[in-house]
Structure formats: C-alpha cells, structure tokens
Amino acid sequence: MTRRSRRRYVLDHKHLDGLQAGRKSAIEIASKAEIGSPAYQASQEVVEAIDTLAGTITGSQDYFHGRPATTPPSEHPNKT
C-alpha cells in the first residue's frame, strides 16, 4: 500500500517574489513579441500558470494584479 505525502507548501515571500519576477519577465516578453507569435502565446501561458499557482498558494488568483489607485478624501469640504 502506498501512502500519500502529507507535505504542505510553506508560504514564503521569497517564493512569491520569484513568481512575481517571472510574471513580470513574461509580460515584458509578450509586450515585445508579435501578437499571436509562439513567444507571445507561451509568455501568456506562463502568466496564466503563475496566476493559478499564486491563487493556490495565497487564495487570490489576482495576487499579482495591480491594485487600483486610491485617492485620499479631500480635506476641504465642498463649497456650495
């Protein structure tokens, strides 16, 4: 009888940093490649795979997606 390993991944920011660097490089390659070319398609697949892995690890497949900019509320009340 074979036993399954009970290993769990350890969330370490160095791993997420590595994934983020790889994702950024793949996006850069895609931005310079001809749309639809093998390099473009492969780099898009890498980005999707990294997003899927990030979702598995962090619970958020959008972990590396840019956050919307926030504007602090105005300190001056509207004059009417």
Secondary structure as GFF3:
##gff-version 3
##sequence-region A 1 80
A	DSSP	alpha_helix	13	32	.	.	.	ID=ss1
A	DSSP	alpha_helix	38	58	.	.	.	ID=ss2
###
